[in-house]
């Protein structure tokens, strides 16, 4: 079973997303950047959904750490910020893509499937 790492400082959102993906993927979650980096290095997920705006450290900084550790793992940024420059910065930093908050679950399903398919190639 493919493995998704969900990173967000909102526990309710993590619970909702975990429940949504649980029947098709192995799910791991992190509510801080430090926990996210540790889980990423230990488990090498197949895809990551990473919040852009977390307490303490920006998601873009964490994305760059993920890219240094293993650039083959697709990272999809999740953001409540609708500014195009934020999405552009994420993509230039190596993100596979981005999804807006509040997340549309069907869109997240498609993004996860596309990211995993790209990784196989």
Residue pairs with C-beta under 8 A, 6 or more apart in sequence:
1 24
1 25
1 26
2 24
2 25
2 26
2 46
2 47
2 116
3 25
3 26
3 27
3 28
3 43
3 45
3 46
3 47
4 21
4 25
4 26
4 27
4 28
4 45
4 46
4 47
4 48
4 49
4 112
5 28
5 29
5 30
5 36
5 39
5 40
5 43
5 45
5 47
5 48
5 49
6 14
6 17
6 18
6 21
6 27
6 28
6 29
6 30
6 48
6 49
7 29
7 30
7 31
7 33
7 36
7 48
7 49
7 50
7 51
7 54
7 59
7 62
8 14
8 17
8 29
8 31
8 49
8 51
8 54
8 78
9 31
9 32
9 51
9 54
9 55
10 51
11 31
13 101
13 103
14 29
14 31
17 27
17 49
17 103
17 108
18 27
18 29
20 105
20 108
21 27
21 112
25 46
25 112
28 39
28 43
28 45
30 36
30 38
30 39
32 54
32 55
32 56
33 54
33 56
33 57
33 59
33 61
33 62
36 48
36 50
36 62
37 62
37 65
37 66
37 69
39 45
40 48
40 65
40 66
40 69
40 70
40 73
41 69
44 70
44 73
45 73
46 73
46 74
46 115
46 116
46 119
47 73
47 74
47 75
47 76
47 96
47 112
47 115
47 116
47 119
48 66
48 73
48 74
48 75
48 76
49 76
49 78
49 99
49 108
49 112
50 59
50 62
50 63
50 66
50 75
50 76
50 77
50 78
50 95
51 59
51 77
51 78
51 79
52 58
52 59
52 60
52 77
52 78
52 79
52 80
52 81
52 86
52 90
52 98
53 59
53 79
53 80
53 81
54 62
59 77
59 78
59 79
59 90
60 77
60 89
60 90
60 93
63 75
63 77
63 90
63 93
63 94
63 95
64 93
64 94
66 73
66 75
66 94
67 75
67 93
67 94
71 94
72 119
73 119
74 96
74 115
74 116
74 118
74 119
75 94
75 95
75 96
76 95
76 96
76 97
76 98
76 99
76 108
76 111
76 112
76 115
77 87
77 90
77 95
77 97
77 98
77 99
78 98
78 99
78 100
78 101
78 103
79 86
79 87
79 90
79 98
79 99
79 100
79 101
80 100
80 101
80 102
82 100
87 98
90 98
91 97
91 98
96 111
96 114
96 115
96 118
97 111
97 114
97 115
99 107
99 108
99 111
